[in-house]
Amino acid sequence: MDARSKDKTEQFRLLRRISGKTQREMAEHLGVSHATIRSWEASANPVQESALRNLKAYLVLAGKVDVIIPREAISAQDKDS
């Protein structure tokens, strides 16, 4: 698994935990199987970009986080400083 996929996996796992949802609950919320969530979090398969976007949107709309800033934006800002 490449570094970008690994980063998405770690991000997904962290955001799911922030959501307070179990893997099974998150699978239902995203419309995928529990096995899919398990495989993403075990790094067996790459996380679907659409699922990560939906999870981020859910967290913002549910008031769990104020905003999610992409890592690329933070890196770009650091370079400008």
N, C-alpha and C positions, 0 to 999 in steps of 0.2 A: 504494500500500500504506500502511495507517495505521501509526501509531507502535507500536501493540501487536503487530501482525503482524511488523513489522520487528524488534522486540525478540525475538520468538519465533524468527525466522530466525537472528539473531545468536547466540542462546542455543543453538539446535540445532546450528549449525555448530561452536561452541566445544565443546559437550559431546561431539559426535561425534569431534572431534580428541582430546579428553581420553581417550576410549574406546580410541583407537589403531586404530579400524576405518576402513577405506576407505569411500567412499560405497557401493560395490558390496556390501561386507560388511555395512554397516549396513542396506542395503535388504533383504538376505536375513534379517537378524536381526529386522527389523520387519515382514517380510512384505509389502513394497512393492517396486515396480520401482526399478531404478537411476535411471531417468529421473525418477521422483518425487522422490528424494533430491536430484538435480541441480536440479530446478525449485524445491524448497524453499530450497536454499542459494543459488540465484541470485535469490531473491525473486520468481520468476515466479508462484508459487502459495503460499498461506499454509500453514505447517506445521500438520499435524493435531495437535490437543491430545493425543489418545491416543498418538500417536507420541512426542511430547515427554515425556509421563509415563512411557512404557515405557523410553525412553532414560535418564531420570533414575533409575528403579528399577534398571535394569541396572548403571549406574555405582555405585550404592550397594551392590548385592548382589555385584558383582565386586570390591569393595574399592578402586575407583578414586578414590572420594571418600567422606568420612565422612557428610556430610549436604548436602542442597541446600536452601537457604533461599529461598523465593519473594521476589522483589524487593519485592512489595507489603508483606510482613512487615517488611522492612528499612525501607522508607519509613515505615510506621506507627510503628515503634520510634523513628525519628529525630524524628518529630513529638511523641512523648510525652516526649522528653528536654528 
